[in-house]
Amino acid sequence: MRRIASALLGVASLLATATPAFALYKPQPCGNDPHVQCAVYDPNEVYQITTVAGRATLVVLEPGEKIVDNGFGMGDGKAWTASINPKGILIKPKETKPDTNLMIVTNVRNYTFSLVTAKDDKVPTTWVLSFDYPDSRERAVDDDDKKRSADRAAIKALKVSGPTAPEKNTAYFMRGDTDLAPTAAWDDGRFTYFEYATTRMLPAGIYRRLPDGSEATVEFNMDGDTMVVHETGTLFRLRTGNSVLDIRNDGYNPDRPYNAAGTTVPGTVRVLKEGGERVKQ
């Protein structure tokens, strides 16, 4: 009998160990205020909202997400007030201990909440709960990749070989360290091209000057010996260490591409130096 009892005790212990432990997902503070909380969205999680009488909670949904008809359910609806607004759902307990569950179905997702009363004043209640959506982040990355692929395809379709087409704008003036100067510069109304058909060093960074005088980094890729900047602008600044070269676009037109070369020789670029101006083939 002792062996049987011992065996049964062992089996019971194994079953207890094998039983899965289900725990509520407790949102964490988004920043310094513990009442403003964040959570990573998972349709299989139950999120805890800690409440107390006299305090409201705003559950923030993703922009564009709306609750469907009959998509709001609460276990003990009499103990709560609830309202839907453009940002999400606002809930507030009417009783001292209104613990219950809350189900929300939107046009995009399902949410499950456990509304729990704070045990004491030391437990931070939930005033605002917002979510991080991994699926949305993945879609944003995919959309960005698609845009980059489309840009690369457009660049390849242009088959850039030089500023020979009449719609190319070559009205570019340069000032600064000519060690960074390209051998040619032009744009087609969408992209800007800096050609380095020599052994000169390429700039470490390219920046576009903004209307307020500040600088913004620009995206570019190499197409052979040509740096293709994915935008146009009035002035670009090339930098490598302490070396700086400003390239001004006097033919800038944000509305459409056109030929404003400012020179009678097709495919040329004016280079403005401290001593004056010269035309560069």
N, C-alpha and C positions, 0 to 999 in steps of 0.2 A: 504493500500500500504506500509505503514511503516513497518507493521508486516512481509509482504512478503519480502521486501528488507532486513529486519533484518535477516529473516530466510535464505535467499540466501547467505547473508554475512557469516552466521554461517556455512553453508554447504561448502562454498568456503574455509573457514578457516580450517575445518576438512579435506578436500581433500588435502589442502596444507600440513597439518601436517602428513597425512597418506602417502604422496608421498615419496618413499624411496630416500635417499640421497646417490648417488654413488660417492665415493672418490677414488682417486688414492692411491696406496700403495707407500709411500715414503720411500725408503730404508734408514737405519740409519748407522752412522759410525761403522765400525767393531772395531776400536781402537781409537788411538789418532788423526789420520789423517782423516778429514771429507770427503776427496775425495775418500777414500777407503771404500766402503759401502757394507752392508750385508742386506739380506732379507730372510724371511722364505717362502719357495715355497708353493704356493697354485694355482692350475690350474684355479681358478675362479677369481684371482686377476689381475689387470692391474698395472704394475710396472712403476714408473716414473724414467726416466733417464734425469737428468738435464745436459744440454750441453751448449757450447759456441763455437763460431767460433775459430778455431785454436787449439782445444783440442780434443783428441781422448778418446774413452771409450772402455774398454775391458769387455765384458760380459762373465764371467767364467761359464762353464758348469761342471757337475759332471764327474769325470774320467770315461771313457767308453761310455759317451753320445755323439752321433754324429747326425748332422743335416741330415735329409733324403733328397732325391731328391725333388726339388721344395718345400723344407721346410723353405724357407727364403722369407719373403714378407715385403715390405716397401711401405707406402702410397705415399711418394714423393721420389722415388729412385734417381732422378736427383740431389737432394740437398745433397746427402750423398755419401761417399765412404764406402764400406764394404768389409771385407775379413774374411775368416774362417781359423782358425789355430788350432793346437791340443788342446789348452786350451779352446777355445770358439770362440767368434765373436768379431772382432775389427771394430768399426764404428767411423766415423769422419765427421762432417758437412762441406759442401763446401760453404754454403751460410750463411748470417748473421742470418736469422730467418727461420730455416728449420723445424719448428715443424711439426711432423707427427707421425704415429704409426708404430710399428714394430711387426711382427709375426714370431715366430720361432717354428718349429716342429722338434723334435728329435726322435730318436728311442725309447725314454723313456717317454718324456713329451712334453707338449705344453706351450709356453711362450707368453705373450702379454705385450708389452711395449708402453708407451707414451713418445715420445722424446720431451722434453720441453726446450726452451731456458731460461737460467737464467735471471731474471729480472734486477739484478744488481750484482756488484762485491762481495757483502756480502753473496750471496747465493752460497754455495759450489757446484761445479759441480761434476759430477760422472766420475771418472777416471777408477775405477775398481768396478764392481758389481758381487758379488758372493752370492750363496744361501745356506741356511741350508735346508736339505731335511728330513722332519719327516718320510717319508716312508722308506728311506734308513736307518735311525736310528732304526726304528722298526725292519727292516729285520736283522740288525746287532745284535740287542738284541735277536731275535729269533734264529739266527745262534749260538750265544753264549750259549743260553739255550740248544739247541740241542747238542752242543759239551759237555756241562756239563752232560747232561743226558746220552750221550754215554760213558763218562768217568765213571759215576756211574754204568752203566750197565756192563762195562768191569770189574770194581772192584768187583761187586757182582758175576760175572761169575767166577772169580778166586777162590771164596770161601776161602779166606785167613784164615788159622788156625795156621800158623807157618812156619818157614823156613825148611820144610822137603823135598820139591821137589829138585831133583838134580840141576835144573837150577837156584835155588835161590842163590843169592850172599850174604854171611854173613860176608864178610871181612870188618867189621866196627870197628874202634878204637875210643875211647872217651877220652876227656880230659876236665877237668873243674869241675863245681859244680855237684857232683854226686846225689844231691837231685833231679836234673832234669833228671837223667839217666833212659832210658827205660829198661825194663827187657829183651828185645830182639830187634834187629834191622836187617833188611835185605831189599833186593830189588829183583825184578824180571826182571830188564832191562827196565821197563817202569814206575813203581811206587816204592816208598820207604816206608817202614813200620816201625813204632816205636811202639812197644807193651808196654803197662803199665798194667801188670797183678798184680799190688800191689796198695796200697793206696797212692803212691807218687803223688805229685801234677803234673799236666800237665803243660807244658810250655805255657806261654802266647802268644809266637810268635815263628815261625820257619822261618829261613832265609837261603838262599843259597849263598855261597861266590862265587863271579864272578872272572874271571881271573885277573882283575885289582885290586883285593883285596877288592872291595866294596861289599855291601850286597844287596840282592833283596828278597822281601817277596815271599813266595810260597803259593800256594793254597793247602788245605788239607781238609779231612773230617774224621769223626770218624766212624769206623766200629767196634762196640763193644768196647773193651778196646784198640784198635789199631788206631793210627793216621796214615792215609794213605795220603802221600804226592804225588801230581799228577806229579811228575817228579823224575829224578835221578840226582845226582851231586857228585862232589868230596868231598865236605865238607858242612855240614849243621850246623847252629848255632842256638841253642835253648836258649831262653831268658825268664826270669820272673823277673821283677824288676832289681836288680843288679846281679842276678844269671845268669851265662852264662855257657853253655856246648857246646863244639865243638864235632861233630861226623864226623869222616873222613872215606870216602869210598875208601879203597885201592883196591877194585875189580871193580872200575868204568870202564865201557866199553860202550861208546855211540852208538856203532854199533849193538850190539846184546846182549841178555841175556846169561849168562853162569855162571858156578859154579867156583867161585874163593874164596872159603871160607877162605882159609889160615889156616885151622884147621882140624885135623883128626876126630873131633867129630861133626857129623851132627847136624845142628840146634843150633850152639853155636855162641857167639859173644865175641870177645876180647875187654876188657875194659882197656885202658891205663891210669894208674893213675900216680901221681907224683912219687910214690915210685917204679913203675915198671909196670908189665903187668899181668893180670890174665884173665882166660877164664871163661865166665859166661854162665851157662846153660839157 
